[in-house]
Amino acid sequence: MVPISSNEAEKDGILAAAKLMAVSARTAPKTRGLDSIKTLILHEREELEKLAAAMEEISREDPERLAFFKRNAEHVRQSAAVLLIGVTGEPKRMADPLNCGACGMDCAAMVKAKKRDQGMMRGPMCHMQSLDLGIALGSAVKTASELNIDNRIMYSIGATGRRIKFMDADLVIGIPLAAAGKNPYFPMR
């Protein structure tokens, strides 16, 4: 018998949980029955450090407004893995468009609109896609919770992952993952 240390068991468990979270994001309900969710798991120390360093760099662009990027960079460093979940922003079913107007235009106008990349997001974006992202995120963190994996949904992680091209999507959100005696993503004040 080869013993498995608690550190090794926890790291392996978190990676397995991240994979199940990605499955939960994939199988979450989607508006109009069309899926454009993307997932990516970062778990190597080099990947996590690259992400954290980029988050610190972003925080220096506007230290007062973006201070949370620096704080969350430390959360990435405390994580065994990070799950990125993203979505593309095109309208769904252009043969039979919904034309809900939530984006400020109809679907045909959105398709013709020039996408602008602001670094954190790319738009315009169909709100049905952002709804799908929210549902996928909820499904993924529900899975983490059921598996007792510490987690928190973080815009800063996803925005940075998108900016440094870890994922090509219009909107990306990140979920750091850990197994600790106390959830590191909700510090005591």
Steps between C-alpha positions, in 0.01 A plus 500: 500500500629846409378762746349819363571817695220742583655763270507257208147373570364855523672612180372195311152549649490865396603415143232228485246750638604761241434247225157421644428873528585537128253219428237679711557820302463308174180323599335804660183615321557744212267761356340398173672162537829618346833469679799731463655444844876444516701371796868481585674365811827655616687294759872521433686742729646683197153561352361620831796732558472644148133574570573653843783718365275627218229581754749708699602679181136586425455633855783749434302652208261661749612407856197644675228360274671169421652419841290183513706356211809510724312348796360225278847430355594378848190278495623345174836428664319324786309282255574149380305571179291760323206425273432754227151503350431718199236562240487645151260788447320440170119493485344156488293347218537774242255315273237571766641786712360582840556878461451556875670840483691461827826591322348817358449371146343213313690180421571592136650834607713325763641260243591797277645706788875516519621314808717711726756342724545704814755257646271375775204411274402510135165635394228561415380181662169317484350497847379143445870403490573681827201320655652171386830595662324577829315168496823312417684677783225413747504139392880480528519650850212279613714203401799643689283554806367145488862377485606729789746694283567860606407734215377844407385652171744777399466742209862612541638152433292447186564850363875448544490149353328646195741793472809274506329269250460190713148485351346646185149600604307827520449479877697281743456449874739308725449270796803437725502165681662391826464258788582676824394499862326832425391624159784737395276697262282639779747656744387594849484872554 
